[in-house]
Amino acid sequence: MIKVNGKEYSEDTLQKALEAYVKPDDTIYVPEGIEFEGVSSSREGLGLVFGNKQVLFWGYSVGTWKVYYSDLITKVKYKLIPCKREDLRRGDWGYAIDWEDPYESISSKDSYKLILNDKEHLFVSIEGKNIICSAYIYDFWYKVVPVE
């Protein structure tokens, strides 16, 4: 067993996690269990899929966040780029954590934040039923960007 941030993991578990998320170039990929719907002319931006095919996104034409139902979700591969909170703008998606290990909660939808302004962000609750607005200050931020 190997201790990481106070929790014990088997060497096999850690190796599988590394193989799944870290490629030779050290890119951190958003895992398959976290789905984003890509940019389209009718949806205006990147949206996080949650619940029963609901998508949370920023509606640029109306200037606020929106939720819609989509049965045509296109899986697109995304990666995480380390950044500062002030680098994220309204409508961006960020991945936020309070510890240095980016893999600790990478599969948890509530770690992915829709940026509203320079202080607030939205996220989907762990159970996937609520959208929560918060101004919590996280220590580490990553920007969600498409893999080209």
C-alpha positions in Angstrom: 0.0 0.0 0.0 1.1 3.5 -0.8 -0.1 6.6 1.1 -1.2 9.6 -1.0 -2.6 12.6 0.8 -3.4 10.5 3.8 -5.2 7.8 2.0 -3.8 4.3 1.2 -3.9 2.9 -2.3 -2.5 -0.3 -3.7 0.3 0.0 -6.2 -1.8 -1.6 -8.9 -4.6 0.9 -8.4 -2.2 3.8 -8.7 -0.6 2.4 -11.8 -4.0 1.9 -13.5 -5.0 5.5 -12.6 -1.7 6.8 -14.1 -2.1 4.8 -17.2 -5.7 5.9 -17.6 -5.1 9.7 -17.2 -1.5 10.5 -17.8 0.1 10.0 -21.2 3.8 10.2 -21.9 3.6 14.0 -22.4 2.1 14.4 -18.9 -1.2 15.6 -20.3 -4.1 15.2 -17.8 -7.2 14.0 -19.6 -10.8 14.3 -18.3 -11.9 10.7 -17.7 -14.6 9.1 -19.7 -17.1 9.2 -16.9 -17.1 13.0 -17.1 -18.9 14.1 -20.3 -18.9 17.5 -21.9 -21.0 18.4 -24.9 -19.0 20.3 -27.4 -19.6 23.7 -29.1 -22.5 23.9 -31.5 -24.3 26.8 -33.1 -27.5 26.1 -31.2 -25.9 25.5 -27.8 -23.3 28.2 -27.8 -20.6 26.5 -25.8 -19.2 23.7 -23.8 -21.6 22.0 -21.4 -21.3 19.4 -18.6 -23.6 16.4 -19.0 -25.3 15.3 -15.8 -28.4 13.6 -14.4 -30.6 12.2 -17.2 -28.8 13.7 -20.2 -29.1 17.3 -18.9 -26.4 19.7 -19.9 -25.2 22.7 -17.9 -23.6 25.5 -20.0 -23.2 29.2 -20.4 -25.6 30.8 -22.9 -23.7 33.6 -24.5 -26.7 35.0 -26.4 -28.8 35.4 -23.2 -25.9 36.2 -20.9 -26.6 33.6 -18.2 -26.2 29.9 -17.5 -28.7 27.4 -18.8 -29.7 23.7 -18.5 -31.2 21.8 -21.4 -32.0 18.2 -22.1 -30.0 16.5 -24.9 -30.4 13.0 -26.4 -27.7 13.8 -29.0 -24.6 14.0 -26.8 -21.4 13.8 -28.7 -18.5 12.5 -26.7 -15.5 14.7 -27.1 -12.1 14.2 -25.4 -10.9 17.0 -23.1 -7.8 17.7 -21.1 -6.9 19.8 -18.1 -4.4 22.7 -18.3 -3.0 24.1 -15.0 -4.0 27.7 -14.6 -4.8 30.4 -12.0 -8.4 31.2 -11.2 -8.1 34.7 -12.7 -7.2 33.0 -16.0 -10.7 31.6 -16.3 -13.4 33.7 -17.9 -17.2 33.7 -17.9 -18.4 30.5 -19.6 -15.1 28.6 -19.2 -15.1 25.3 -17.4 -12.5 24.7 -14.7 -11.5 21.8 -12.6 -10.8 22.9 -9.0 -9.3 21.1 -6.0 -7.8 22.0 -2.6 -4.7 19.7 -2.9 -1.9 19.3 -5.3 -2.8 15.8 -6.6 -5.0 16.4 -9.6 -6.2 12.8 -9.7 -7.8 12.8 -6.2 -11.3 13.8 -7.5 -10.9 13.8 -11.2 -13.9 11.5 -11.7 -16.2 13.6 -9.5 -18.5 15.9 -11.4 -18.7 18.4 -8.5 -15.0 19.2 -9.1 -15.8 20.7 -12.5 -16.9 24.4 -12.3 -18.7 26.6 -14.8 -17.2 30.1 -14.3 -19.8 32.9 -13.8 -17.5 35.8 -13.0 -14.2 36.6 -11.2 -15.5 35.1 -7.9 -18.4 32.8 -8.5 -18.9 29.5 -10.2 -21.6 26.8 -10.6 -21.2 23.1 -10.1 -23.5 20.0 -10.2 -23.9 18.4 -6.7 -22.4 15.0 -6.1 -25.8 13.3 -6.4 -26.4 15.2 -9.7 -29.7 16.7 -8.7 -28.8 20.3 -7.8 -26.8 23.1 -9.4 -24.9 25.1 -6.7 -23.5 28.6 -6.9 -20.3 29.1 -4.9 -17.5 31.6 -4.4 -15.3 29.1 -2.6 -11.6 29.7 -3.1 -9.8 26.6 -4.3 -6.0 26.2 -4.2 -5.6 24.6 -7.6 -7.3 25.3 -10.9 -7.2 23.6 -14.3 -8.9 24.8 -17.5 -11.0 22.2 -19.4 -10.0 22.4 -23.1 -10.7 20.1 -26.1 -7.9 17.8 -27.2 -6.9 18.8 -30.7 
